[in-house]
Amino acid sequence: MSALEDPRPLDVLADFPAIPEGWAYLDTAATAQKPRPVIAAIDRAYAETYATVHRGVYQRSADMTLAYEAARERIARFIGANSADEIVFVRGATEAINLVAQSWGQAHLKAGDRILLSMLEHHSNIVPWQLLRDRVGIEIDVAPLDAVGRIDLDAVEAMLTPKHKLVAFGHVSNVLGSVLDAKRAADAAHAVGALLLLDGCQAAPRIALDMRAIGADFYAFSGHKLYGPTGIGVLWARAEILDAMPPWQGGGSMIDRVTFERTTYAPPPARFEAGTPHIVGALGLHAAMDYVDGIGLDAIAAHERALVRQARAALRDMNSVTLFGPDDAEGIVSFAVEGVHPHDVGTILDEARVAIRAGHHCAQPLMAHLGVPATARASFGVYNGPGDIEALVRGIERVTRIFA
Ligand SMILES: Cc1ncc(COP(=O)(O)O)c(C=O)c1O
């Protein structure tokens, strides 16, 4: 194959010390590699400026509190929130969605209420709602997908009724890379009086976000997919919604006053952040957002779309490969090689120094819908280039030779 050209080179590979030369890392949808400024921010926080937040009376702790709250402000700017008070620090998207289900869901939903999910959801946007269903007695409906794997919003509009109190959709599918028209989904939910929760895990690293423009009510994402540390993530919700939500975990930091008779709670976001938080994680996420904004999300999106187009074109030329998802997917390409289990595809690619994900991608209902037990998935980040696609294609050619 002739060398592919990079139409949108970002040229940042040198920022990523954990990607050795000749290793094609194509698993960014699972977790992104970390750039030097993020590693440096974490190192500096532990090696030079470390202290607890919100409690200490000494200067170091006051400084760390400022840094921790500055990270919250940074996140608010990154996603176009109205204020930092709308940003709740959580462990990741999984915890964010569980928080909404346990706090908002238990307080506001009752037996007979319905919520609408879609066929492409990650398990973290399915199972928390099933737990709630088992406790409260809500009903769960599932929106279908269109022919290329986007959530079918015509069907959504036809399915929604005043009994629906929440619509919870993935903004970008972690398997198909398909993108939701989030504004239209918000309008459809609001038309029947429901709220919209978006799982933005795969969108936040790839699409410039503006909470005011999207019109959603909850937005969840994980820092580690956005080039930040693990163990830190974000729940955004509109201020008046957070205000009306009860705490979901009790402990230090989330209280106003505690007696054995009665406890009153802090206002949001502290009400939802019981215990000592992941202080350094927040600082690392701040550095990650600076890094991403330094490149520019529009440039990142253009780069990844170009890689998706190239990858899909190259794979489409191979007779034995089936592609899933739309051609205009964001940064993610799922595929199958005829007669070869995706785990074998992944193992042979690993021997060729190409790291992909093979499995159900925590989306078993979607696998059932696609009629496969698993897929192979290549997903891109800022550090990938056409050389990685060439390595992927050469690796798949080897797979087909071995299994011929
Ligand atoms: C679409 C989507 N939602 C939710 C999650 C869960 O993220 P985390 O494991 O960081 O909580 C993932 C991670 O794979 C994802 O891709």
The ligand as an SDF file (V2000), in Angstrom:
LIG
                    3D

 16 16  0  0  0  0  0  0  0  0999 V2000
  -19.6630    5.7820   26.0540 C   0  0  0  0  0  0  0  0  0  0  0  0
  -19.0720    5.4360   27.3920 C   0  0  0  0  0  0  0  0  0  0  0  0
  -19.7860    5.6400   28.4880 N   0  0  0  0  0  0  0  0  0  0  0  0
  -19.3090    5.3570   29.7050 C   0  0  0  0  0  0  0  0  0  0  0  0
  -18.0600    4.8110   29.8670 C   0  0  0  0  0  0  0  0  0  0  0  0
  -17.5800    4.5220   31.2480 C   0  0  0  0  0  0  0  0  0  0  0  0
  -16.4770    5.3140   31.5610 O   0  0  0  0  0  0  0  0  0  0  0  0
  -15.6490    5.0780   32.8970 P   0  0  0  0  0  0  0  0  0  0  0  0
  -15.2900    3.6130   32.9010 O   0  0  0  0  0  0  0  0  0  0  0  0
  -14.4660    5.9630   32.7420 O   0  0  0  0  0  0  0  0  0  0  0  0
  -16.5290    5.4560   34.0350 O   0  0  0  0  0  0  0  0  0  0  0  0
  -17.2780    4.5770   28.7400 C   0  0  0  0  0  0  0  0  0  0  0  0
  -15.9410    3.9400   28.8800 C   0  0  0  0  0  0  0  0  0  0  0  0
  -15.5790    3.0650   28.1440 O   0  0  0  0  0  0  0  0  0  0  0  0
  -17.7930    4.8970   27.4660 C   0  0  0  0  0  0  0  0  0  0  0  0
  -17.0760    4.6970   26.3590 O   0  0  0  0  0  0  0  0  0  0  0  0
  1  2  1  0
  2  3  1  0
  2 15  2  0
  3  4  2  0
  4  5  1  0
  5  6  1  0
  5 12  2  0
  6  7  1  0
  7  8  1  0
  8  9  2  0
  8 10  1  0
  8 11  1  0
 12 13  1  0
 12 15  1  0
 13 14  2  0
 15 16  1  0
M  END
$$$$
